[in-house]
Amino acid sequence: MRGDAPSHDDPGLQPERTSLSWLRTGAVLGAVVLVFMRLAPGPGPVVATIGLVCLVPVLAVLLASRAGHRARVRGLVAGRAPYFWWRNVAITATVVVLALASAILMLTSH
C-alpha cells in the first residue's frame, strides 16, 4: 500500500464498493450514449452533438472516481461520510437528456 494513501478498518470495504459502483455506472452510461449515437434516428450532426454533450458528464464521473475514492477513505477514517451530489445530478441529467432526445428523434423521424 502506498504511504500517502489513508487506510481504514472497514471489513466490508465500503469505499471500494462505492467506487466500483460509480465506475460501473459511468461505464454503462457511456456505453448507452455510444449506442444512442449509433442507433438514434435523425440527422447525423444532431445525434452526434447530443451524444458528445452527454459524454461530458460521463467522462467527468469516470475521471473523478479516483479522487472520490480517496475522499471516501479519508472520510471513513475521520468518521464522516462525504457526499458528492454533483455526480447524482450529472447522471440524472444525462439520462433525462438521452430519453427526451430519443423520444423527440423517434417522433420526428419519417
C-alpha positions in Angstrom: 0.0 0.0 0.0 1.2 3.5 -0.8 2.5 5.6 2.1 0.3 8.6 1.2 -3.0 6.8 1.0 -5.0 6.7 4.2 -6.2 3.3 5.4 -9.3 2.2 7.1 -10.6 -0.7 9.2 -13.8 -1.3 7.3 -14.1 -5.1 6.8 -16.8 -4.6 4.2 -14.6 -2.3 2.2 -17.4 0.2 1.8 -15.3 2.9 0.0 -14.1 0.3 -2.6 -17.6 -1.0 -3.2 -18.9 2.5 -3.7 -16.1 3.5 -6.0 -16.6 0.4 -8.1 -20.3 1.1 -8.3 -19.7 4.6 -9.6 -17.2 3.3 -12.2 -19.7 0.7 -13.4 -22.5 3.3 -13.5 -20.3 5.7 -15.6 -19.1 2.9 -17.9 -22.6 1.6 -18.6 -24.0 5.1 -19.2 -21.1 5.8 -21.5 -22.0 2.6 -23.4 -25.6 3.7 -23.6 -24.6 7.1 -25.0 -22.5 5.3 -27.7 -25.4 3.1 -28.6 -27.6 6.2 -28.8 -25.1 7.8 -31.2 -25.1 4.6 -33.3 -28.8 3.8 -33.4 -30.8 7.0 -32.9 -32.8 8.1 -36.0 -32.3 11.6 -37.2 -29.7 13.9 -38.7 -26.2 12.7 -38.0 -24.8 16.0 -36.8 -27.8 16.4 -34.3 -27.3 12.9 -33.0 -23.6 13.3 -32.7 -23.9 16.7 -30.9 -26.4 15.2 -28.4 -24.2 12.2 -27.8 -21.0 14.2 -27.3 -22.7 16.6 -24.9 -24.0 13.5 -22.9 -20.5 12.0 -22.8 -19.1 15.1 -21.0 -20.7 14.3 -17.6 -20.0 10.6 -18.1 -16.3 11.3 -18.5 -16.4 13.7 -15.5 -17.8 10.9 -13.3 -15.2 8.4 -14.6 -12.3 10.8 -14.2 -13.3 11.9 -10.7 -13.6 8.4 -9.4 -10.0 8.2 -8.1 -10.3 11.4 -6.2 -13.8 10.4 -4.9 -12.4 7.1 -3.7 -9.6 8.8 -1.7 -12.1 11.3 -0.2 -14.4 8.4 0.9 -11.5 6.6 2.6 -10.4 9.8 4.3 -14.0 10.4 5.4 -14.3 6.9 6.8 -11.1 7.3 8.7 -12.3 10.7 10.0 -15.7 9.4 10.9 -17.7 11.4 8.4 -19.3 10.4 5.1 -18.6 12.7 2.1 -21.5 13.2 -0.3 -20.7 14.1 -3.9 -24.1 15.4 -5.0 -22.9 16.6 -8.4 -22.5 13.0 -9.7 -26.1 12.3 -9.0 -27.2 15.4 -10.8 -24.8 14.7 -13.8 -26.0 11.1 -14.2 -29.7 12.1 -13.8 -29.4 15.0 -16.3 -27.6 12.8 -18.8 -30.4 10.1 -18.6 -33.1 12.7 -19.0 -31.4 14.3 -22.0 -31.0 11.0 -23.7 -34.6 9.9 -23.0 -36.0 13.2 -24.3 -33.7 13.3 -27.3 -34.6 9.7 -28.2 -38.3 10.4 -27.9 -38.1 13.5 -30.0 -35.9 12.0 -32.6 -38.2 8.9 -32.9 -41.4 11.0 -33.1 -39.9 13.3 -35.8 -38.3 10.7 -37.9 -40.1 9.6 -41.0 
